[in-house]
Amino acid sequence: MARDMTLFVDDDGKAYHIYSSEENSTLHISLLTEDYLSPSGRYWRIFVNRFMEAPTMFKKDGKYYMINSGCTGWAPNAGRSAVSESIAGPWTELGNPFKGKDSDISLNSQGTYILKVPGKQDAFIFIGDRWVPDNPVDGTSIWLPVRFSDNRPVIEWIDKWDLGYFGKK
């Protein structure tokens, strides 16, 4: 079983398929083959019995970060974040990375991917889905910068922004 999934390519070129499994009770991180087309057979079970989905992953300063969602079906919920020094864990939960109005519902979204901004150091964009169950074609995405405070990822609503947010590096 592989639900709500993402892909992550590490600095060494190894790729991982990260997905919710076991009826959403556990996340799996599966190492892919060198051509990225198949599971290698090596995987790790993380957040066992924590019921997370919509995993996203990025790497900053040699540490792996995840921003995930709880499992509430089509309804958004408070986000979850975690950090590890190894992709295999152990993982330490850091709490809800969303701040401000609607932080308890992840700014009315659920994570899809974390995009590393090419040419910018430590610049990441959270991409989240906004589901509209009654009319799925009306679903949209949000793209927001990820900043850090006290070594924790933070995502806040910004009405208008561009890559200048990340400064010149």
Contacts in CASP RR format, 6 or more apart in sequence:
PFRMAT RR
TARGET T0000
AUTHOR 0000-0000-0000
METHOD contacts of the structure
MODEL  1
MARDMTLFVDDDGKAYHIYSSEENSTLHISLLTEDYLSPSGRYWRIFVNR
FMEAPTMFKKDGKYYMINSGCTGWAPNAGRSAVSESIAGPWTELGNPFKG
KDSDISLNSQGTYILKVPGKQDAFIFIGDRWVPDNPVDGTSIWLPVRFSD
NRPVIEWIDKWDLGYFGKK
1 21 0 8 1.000
1 22 0 8 1.000
1 23 0 8 1.000
2 17 0 8 1.000
2 19 0 8 1.000
2 20 0 8 1.000
2 21 0 8 1.000
2 28 0 8 1.000
3 19 0 8 1.000
3 20 0 8 1.000
3 21 0 8 1.000
3 24 0 8 1.000
3 53 0 8 1.000
4 19 0 8 1.000
4 20 0 8 1.000
4 24 0 8 1.000
4 53 0 8 1.000
4 54 0 8 1.000
4 55 0 8 1.000
4 69 0 8 1.000
5 17 0 8 1.000
5 18 0 8 1.000
5 19 0 8 1.000
5 20 0 8 1.000
5 55 0 8 1.000
6 18 0 8 1.000
6 19 0 8 1.000
6 55 0 8 1.000
6 56 0 8 1.000
6 57 0 8 1.000
6 112 0 8 1.000
6 113 0 8 1.000
7 15 0 8 1.000
7 16 0 8 1.000
7 17 0 8 1.000
7 18 0 8 1.000
7 36 0 8 1.000
8 15 0 8 1.000
8 16 0 8 1.000
8 18 0 8 1.000
8 57 0 8 1.000
8 58 0 8 1.000
8 87 0 8 1.000
9 15 0 8 1.000
9 16 0 8 1.000
9 36 0 8 1.000
10 16 0 8 1.000
10 59 0 8 1.000
10 87 0 8 1.000
11 59 0 8 1.000
14 31 0 8 1.000
14 32 0 8 1.000
15 31 0 8 1.000
15 32 0 8 1.000
15 36 0 8 1.000
16 29 0 8 1.000
16 30 0 8 1.000
16 31 0 8 1.000
16 32 0 8 1.000
16 57 0 8 1.000
16 87 0 8 1.000
17 28 0 8 1.000
17 29 0 8 1.000
17 30 0 8 1.000
17 32 0 8 1.000
17 39 0 8 1.000
18 27 0 8 1.000
18 28 0 8 1.000
18 29 0 8 1.000
18 30 0 8 1.000
18 55 0 8 1.000
18 57 0 8 1.000
18 66 0 8 1.000
19 27 0 8 1.000
19 28 0 8 1.000
19 30 0 8 1.000
19 55 0 8 1.000
20 26 0 8 1.000
20 27 0 8 1.000
20 28 0 8 1.000
20 52 0 8 1.000
20 53 0 8 1.000
20 54 0 8 1.000
20 55 0 8 1.000
20 71 0 8 1.000
21 27 0 8 1.000
21 28 0 8 1.000
22 45 0 8 1.000
24 51 0 8 1.000
24 52 0 8 1.000
24 53 0 8 1.000
24 71 0 8 1.000
25 48 0 8 1.000
25 49 0 8 1.000
25 50 0 8 1.000
25 51 0 8 1.000
26 45 0 8 1.000
26 46 0 8 1.000
26 47 0 8 1.000
26 48 0 8 1.000
26 49 0 8 1.000
26 50 0 8 1.000
27 45 0 8 1.000
27 46 0 8 1.000
27 47 0 8 1.000
27 50 0 8 1.000
27 52 0 8 1.000
27 55 0 8 1.000
27 68 0 8 1.000
28 43 0 8 1.000
28 44 0 8 1.000
28 45 0 8 1.000
28 46 0 8 1.000
29 43 0 8 1.000
29 44 0 8 1.000
29 46 0 8 1.000
29 87 0 8 1.000
29 88 0 8 1.000
30 39 0 8 1.000
30 40 0 8 1.000
30 41 0 8 1.000
30 42 0 8 1.000
30 43 0 8 1.000
31 39 0 8 1.000
31 40 0 8 1.000
31 41 0 8 1.000
31 42 0 8 1.000
31 43 0 8 1.000
32 38 0 8 1.000
32 39 0 8 1.000
32 40 0 8 1.000
33 39 0 8 1.000
33 40 0 8 1.000
44 87 0 8 1.000
44 88 0 8 1.000
44 89 0 8 1.000
46 89 0 8 1.000
46 91 0 8 1.000
47 68 0 8 1.000
47 82 0 8 1.000
47 91 0 8 1.000
51 70 0 8 1.000
51 71 0 8 1.000
52 68 0 8 1.000
52 69 0 8 1.000
52 70 0 8 1.000
52 71 0 8 1.000
52 80 0 8 1.000
53 68 0 8 1.000
53 69 0 8 1.000
53 70 0 8 1.000
53 71 0 8 1.000
53 110 0 8 1.000
54 68 0 8 1.000
54 69 0 8 1.000
54 70 0 8 1.000
54 110 0 8 1.000
54 111 0 8 1.000
54 112 0 8 1.000
54 129 0 8 1.000
55 66 0 8 1.000
55 67 0 8 1.000
55 68 0 8 1.000
56 66 0 8 1.000
56 67 0 8 1.000
56 68 0 8 1.000
56 111 0 8 1.000
56 112 0 8 1.000
56 113 0 8 1.000
56 114 0 8 1.000
56 126 0 8 1.000
56 127 0 8 1.000
57 64 0 8 1.000
57 65 0 8 1.000
57 66 0 8 1.000
57 114 0 8 1.000
58 64 0 8 1.000
58 65 0 8 1.000
58 114 0 8 1.000
58 116 0 8 1.000
58 124 0 8 1.000
58 146 0 8 1.000
59 65 0 8 1.000
60 122 0 8 1.000
60 124 0 8 1.000
60 148 0 8 1.000
61 122 0 8 1.000
62 85 0 8 1.000
63 83 0 8 1.000
63 84 0 8 1.000
63 85 0 8 1.000
64 83 0 8 1.000
64 84 0 8 1.000
64 85 0 8 1.000
64 86 0 8 1.000
64 87 0 8 1.000
64 89 0 8 1.000
65 81 0 8 1.000
65 82 0 8 1.000
65 83 0 8 1.000
65 114 0 8 1.000
65 153 0 8 1.000
66 81 0 8 1.000
66 82 0 8 1.000
66 83 0 8 1.000
66 91 0 8 1.000
67 79 0 8 1.000
67 80 0 8 1.000
67 81 0 8 1.000
67 97 0 8 1.000
67 111 0 8 1.000
67 114 0 8 1.000
67 126 0 8 1.000
67 146 0 8 1.000
67 153 0 8 1.000
67 155 0 8 1.000
68 79 0 8 1.000
68 80 0 8 1.000
68 81 0 8 1.000
68 82 0 8 1.000
68 111 0 8 1.000
69 76 0 8 1.000
69 77 0 8 1.000
69 79 0 8 1.000
69 80 0 8 1.000
69 106 0 8 1.000
69 110 0 8 1.000
69 111 0 8 1.000
70 77 0 8 1.000
70 78 0 8 1.000
70 79 0 8 1.000
70 80 0 8 1.000
74 131 0 8 1.000
74 133 0 8 1.000
75 105 0 8 1.000
76 105 0 8 1.000
76 106 0 8 1.000
76 108 0 8 1.000
76 109 0 8 1.000
76 110 0 8 1.000
76 131 0 8 1.000
77 104 0 8 1.000
77 105 0 8 1.000
77 106 0 8 1.000
78 96 0 8 1.000
78 98 0 8 1.000
78 103 0 8 1.000
78 104 0 8 1.000
78 105 0 8 1.000
78 106 0 8 1.000
79 95 0 8 1.000
79 96 0 8 1.000
79 97 0 8 1.000
79 98 0 8 1.000
79 106 0 8 1.000
80 93 0 8 1.000
80 95 0 8 1.000
80 96 0 8 1.000
80 97 0 8 1.000
81 93 0 8 1.000
81 94 0 8 1.000
81 95 0 8 1.000
81 96 0 8 1.000
81 97 0 8 1.000
81 152 0 8 1.000
81 153 0 8 1.000
82 91 0 8 1.000
82 92 0 8 1.000
82 93 0 8 1.000
82 94 0 8 1.000
83 91 0 8 1.000
83 92 0 8 1.000
83 94 0 8 1.000
83 151 0 8 1.000
83 152 0 8 1.000
84 90 0 8 1.000
84 91 0 8 1.000
84 92 0 8 1.000
94 152 0 8 1.000
94 153 0 8 1.000
95 152 0 8 1.000
96 103 0 8 1.000
96 104 0 8 1.000
96 106 0 8 1.000
97 146 0 8 1.000
97 152 0 8 1.000
97 153 0 8 1.000
97 154 0 8 1.000
97 155 0 8 1.000
98 104 0 8 1.000
98 106 0 8 1.000
98 107 0 8 1.000
98 155 0 8 1.000
98 156 0 8 1.000
99 154 0 8 1.000
99 155 0 8 1.000
99 156 0 8 1.000
100 156 0 8 1.000
100 157 0 8 1.000
101 157 0 8 1.000
102 108 0 8 1.000
102 157 0 8 1.000
107 142 0 8 1.000
107 144 0 8 1.000
107 155 0 8 1.000
107 157 0 8 1.000
108 130 0 8 1.000
109 128 0 8 1.000
109 129 0 8 1.000
109 130 0 8 1.000
109 141 0 8 1.000
109 142 0 8 1.000
110 128 0 8 1.000
110 129 0 8 1.000
110 131 0 8 1.000
111 126 0 8 1.000
111 127 0 8 1.000
111 128 0 8 1.000
111 129 0 8 1.000
112 127 0 8 1.000
112 128 0 8 1.000
112 129 0 8 1.000
112 141 0 8 1.000
113 127 0 8 1.000
113 128 0 8 1.000
114 124 0 8 1.000
114 125 0 8 1.000
114 126 0 8 1.000
114 127 0 8 1.000
114 146 0 8 1.000
115 124 0 8 1.000
115 125 0 8 1.000
115 127 0 8 1.000
115 143 0 8 1.000
116 123 0 8 1.000
116 124 0 8 1.000
117 123 0 8 1.000
117 124 0 8 1.000
117 125 0 8 1.000
117 163 0 8 1.000
117 166 0 8 1.000
119 169 0 8 1.000
120 163 0 8 1.000
120 166 0 8 1.000
120 167 0 8 1.000
120 169 0 8 1.000
121 169 0 8 1.000
122 148 0 8 1.000
122 166 0 8 1.000
122 169 0 8 1.000
123 145 0 8 1.000
123 163 0 8 1.000
123 166 0 8 1.000
123 169 0 8 1.000
124 145 0 8 1.000
124 146 0 8 1.000
124 153 0 8 1.000
125 143 0 8 1.000
125 144 0 8 1.000
125 145 0 8 1.000
125 146 0 8 1.000
126 142 0 8 1.000
126 143 0 8 1.000
126 144 0 8 1.000
126 145 0 8 1.000
126 146 0 8 1.000
126 155 0 8 1.000
127 141 0 8 1.000
127 142 0 8 1.000
127 143 0 8 1.000
128 141 0 8 1.000
128 142 0 8 1.000
128 143 0 8 1.000
129 139 0 8 1.000
129 140 0 8 1.000
129 141 0 8 1.000
130 139 0 8 1.000
130 140 0 8 1.000
130 141 0 8 1.000
130 142 0 8 1.000
131 139 0 8 1.000
132 138 0 8 1.000
132 139 0 8 1.000
144 155 0 8 1.000
144 156 0 8 1.000
144 157 0 8 1.000
144 158 0 8 1.000
144 161 0 8 1.000
145 155 0 8 1.000
145 158 0 8 1.000
145 161 0 8 1.000
145 165 0 8 1.000
145 166 0 8 1.000
146 153 0 8 1.000
146 154 0 8 1.000
146 155 0 8 1.000
147 153 0 8 1.000
147 154 0 8 1.000
147 155 0 8 1.000
147 156 0 8 1.000
148 154 0 8 1.000
158 165 0 8 1.000
END
